[in-house]
Amino acid sequence: MSHPLDTDTLKRWIRQSRDFVLIDTLPGSIFAKGHLPGAVNLPSDNILDLAPGRFPDKDVTLVVYCASETCKRAGLSAERLKRLGYRHIYHYEGGKKAWLAEGLSLQTDHS
């Protein structure tokens, strides 16, 4: 089970340089057009294959997100990460839509 995370908490974690990995679960082409600052791309369709190599420590704190609260990719990714044995999984349910609604900016491959 993942823990829900809201925008204020995520902003605080970023500001405090908390030790966590922010994972954008959308396809790479969408990630390249804009993602939350500091996020890495790990599409939900590939997470079972790629996560163990990228994050061998099962105690790492992982925060998954996708496009919005109606997007299913982050929730599926959180379930898959749990099946892989990761213990500290958070779901930023609002995703990019909530981030932008707060007036915050996205990062692109060119920024």
Residue, then its C-alpha position, 0 to 999 in steps of 0.5 A: m500500500s502506498h501513502p497519499l502525498d499532497t502538494d504542500t508536503l511534496k513541496r516541503w520535502i523538496r525544499q528540505s532536500r529530503d532523501f527520496v526519489l520522485i518518479d514520473t510514471l508517464p511514457g518517456s515522450i510525455f516526460a520529456k515535454g514536462h515533469l516535476p523538478g528532479a523527477v526521473n522517468l520510469p513508465s508504469d508499463n516497464i516498472l517491474d523490469l526497470a525498478p530493481g536495477r535502478f533502485p536496488d535498495k528496497d528501503v528507498t523512499l519512492v514518490v510516484y505521480c502521473a498526470s492527474e488524480t484521474c490518471k491510473r499509472a501512478g497507482l498501478s506503479a505503486e502497487r507494482l513497486k510494493r509487489l517488488g518489495y519496496r517498503h516506502i512508497y508514496h503516491y502524489e495523487g494530484g500529479k502534474k495537474a495539481w502541481l501546475a494548479e499551485g502555480l509551480s513550474l515543470q522541468t523539461d529536457h531543455s530547462 
